[in-house]
Amino acid sequence: MRTIVENVMTTDVAAVGRNASFHTVAELLITRGVSGVPVLDDDNRVLGVVSEADLLAKEEFKERYYGDGYRPPLRARIRHTTGSEGSGYRKSLGETAGELMTAPAHVTTPDTPIVSAARLMDRHGVKRLPVVDADGRLTGIVSRRDLIKVFLRLDKDIETYVRDAVRADDHGLVVTVADGVVTLSGTLPEHSQAVTAVRLAENIDGVVAVHDDLAWKHDDIADLPMWGGA
């Protein structure tokens, strides 16, 4: 079973319009306990994302959100001072979500595998992705925390998914799971079936690793012709 974004995303999304004031955005981040919100047009399409990092250009937000003694990390201070094309300076003058946001937003879709969503977050260095439909309208939001939850599945649930995937009962295989690590044991008719079973288990969301203790009666892989040569 491959988990998709729709399975883990949050549908109760804190979002703002492009004309929302700085104070409205700051208050929403504080009261909802989130680090960023999508900015929408009048048709619920995602224009960008305004985050805590975007608001840190203003001293008032730093003091309100973190306290009077807050000092941003060195990286944030450098970005604010020397940001590309003066973006940090422009945002320090921004008064609305549309002026403060980072655009265009990196988004995903409900049917995207969570592995792909995680890679997108890592590639762009973001903590969350607005989830949009085919018309670009907001349907939810997925965060790094949402993705991590998949790897906190109970071992007994992982075992069920793996048993179904490798058809353990049909082949008389033994499946055990401990802390997300799957062990497959038993004997299959063909070597290729053992290879396939391991790959199927590895593709189950929540599986940390697969220990292969499988045996086989016939090595059909060794029987395959070798192509090429000198």
N, C-alpha and C positions, 0 to 999 in steps of 0.2 A: 504494500500500500504506500503510494507516494502522496504525501500531504501537499496540498496546494494552499495558496495564500488565503483563499476564501475560508478554509477550515480554521485559521488561527487569527484572522484580522479582527480588529475592533470596529464595530459599526456605529457606535455612539461617539462620533468624532467631534472634537473641539475644533471649530473652524471660524474664520472671520472673513468679512468682505474686504475689498481693496481699500475702502475708505475708513475702515476701523481705525480709531486713534491709537497712538502709542500706549496710552493708559489702558485702553480696552484690551489690547493685546497682552500687556504686562499682567493685568489683573487675571486674564484667562489662564495664562501660564501658571500663575501662582495658585489660583483656586483649584484648577484641575490637576495640578502636579505633573504637568507635561513640559517637555523641553522645546516643543515646537508645534506650530499649527499650520494647516494649509490655508492659503488665501484664495478665495473663490470669486468668480465673476457673478453677474446676475443670473446666469443660467446654471450655476453650481459646477462650473468647470474650474479645474485647478489652474491657477495662474502662477503660483509659486509657493514657497514655504517661508514663514518668518519664525525664527528660532531664538532661543536664549542668546546664542552667539551674535545674532543680528542686533539684539537689543543692548548688548553689553557696551556698545559704542557710547551709550548715554550713561553718565554717572548716576543719574537718578535711579535707573533700573538696577544697577549694580548694588547700590545701597539698600534698595527696597527688597531685592530678591535674596541677597547674601549677607547684608549687614554692613555697617559703616566701615568695618575693617577689611572688607573684601579686596583682594588683589588678584586680578585675572592671571592665568598662567602666562609665562613668557611668550609662548607661541601666539596666544590671543593678543597680547600687547603689541607684538611685532606686526601681526596681521592688520591690526587697527591702524598702526602708524604708517605702514608701507604697503597696504593692501593694493592689489592690482588696480591700476587706473583710479586710485583714490577712492575705492568702494567703501573703505572704512570711514573715510571722512564724510562721504555723501550720506551714509547711513546715520552718522552722528547728527546730521541735520534733518533726518527724516521725521515726519510727524504722523504718517499713516502707514498701515500695513503694506500698501502698494509701494511705498517709498522705502520701506525697511526690508522687504522680503528678498529672498534669493530666488532668482528666476532664470530660466524655466525650472520647474520642479522636476526632480527625478521621481517617476511614478512607476507603478506596477499594475497588474490586472488580477482579478480574482482567480483566474485559472492558471496563474504562474506557479510552477513548483517552488517550494520554499527555499530550495537550494539555490535556484536562480535569483530569488529575491535577496538572499543573503549575500551572494556574490555582487549584486548590484549595489547594495549598501556598502560593502567593503571597497568596491571600485571607486565610489564617489565620496567615501568618508562621511556618510550620513547615518543617523540613528533610527530613522523612520522613513517609510515610503507611503505617500497617499495611494490609495487603491482606486482606480477609475474604471468605468465601463467603456464600451466601444466608442462612445461619443465624448469621452474625456471627462465625464461627470463623476464627482466624488461618490464612492460607495462605502469606503472604510479607510482604515489606516493600519499598517502593520509595522511593528517595532522590532528591534533586535531581541527584546525580551520575549515577544510573542514567538519568534523563531526558535529561541533556546528552549521554550517549553516542550517542543516536540521531542527533544532529547532527554526529557525527564519522564518519559512514559514508564509505567510500571513494567517490570520484567515479565509479569504474567501476560500483559497485553502484547508485548513484543513477541513473546513465544507464540501466541495465537496467530499473529500475522505471519510469522516465519513458517509455522507449521502449514498454514494454508498455502503459502507461496510455493513451498518446496514439495507439497503433497506428501507430507511426512507419513501420514497414516497409510497411504497407498503403497509406499515404498518401505515401510517398516523402519523409518529413520527415527533417531532419538534427537530431540531438540532441547537444549537447556540454555537458560539465560541467567547471567549474574552481572548486575550493574551495567546492563546494556550490551555485554559481551556474549555473543551467541556461540555455542558449540554444537556442531553437527556431527553425528556419528551414525554408523550403520554401513550397509553394503548395497551398492547399486549395480545394475547389470553392466553399465558402460561408464568408462572414464569421463566421457563428455557430459553425462548426466550429473556426475559429481561436481564438475566445474560449473555447470549451469546452476545447480542448487546453491553453491557458495555465492555466486553472483546475485541470485535472487534474494538471498538473505541479506547481503550487503546493501541492497537497494531499499530495504525497509527503513523508513524514517524512525530514528530513535536507536538504531543499531550502531554501537560504537565500533565494534570489530567482530570478525567471524573467525573462529578457530575451526579448521578443517580436519576432522578425524575420520573422514569418509574413506571407504575402500570400494573397490569395484572388481567385477569378475572378468571383464574384457577391456583391454586398453585399445579402444577404437581410435583414439587420437594418434597412438603410435602407428596404426595401420594406414593413416592418411598418406598419400603420395607426397614426396618432397619435390617442389617445383624449383626450377632454376638450376644452378650449378655452374661449373667452370665453362 
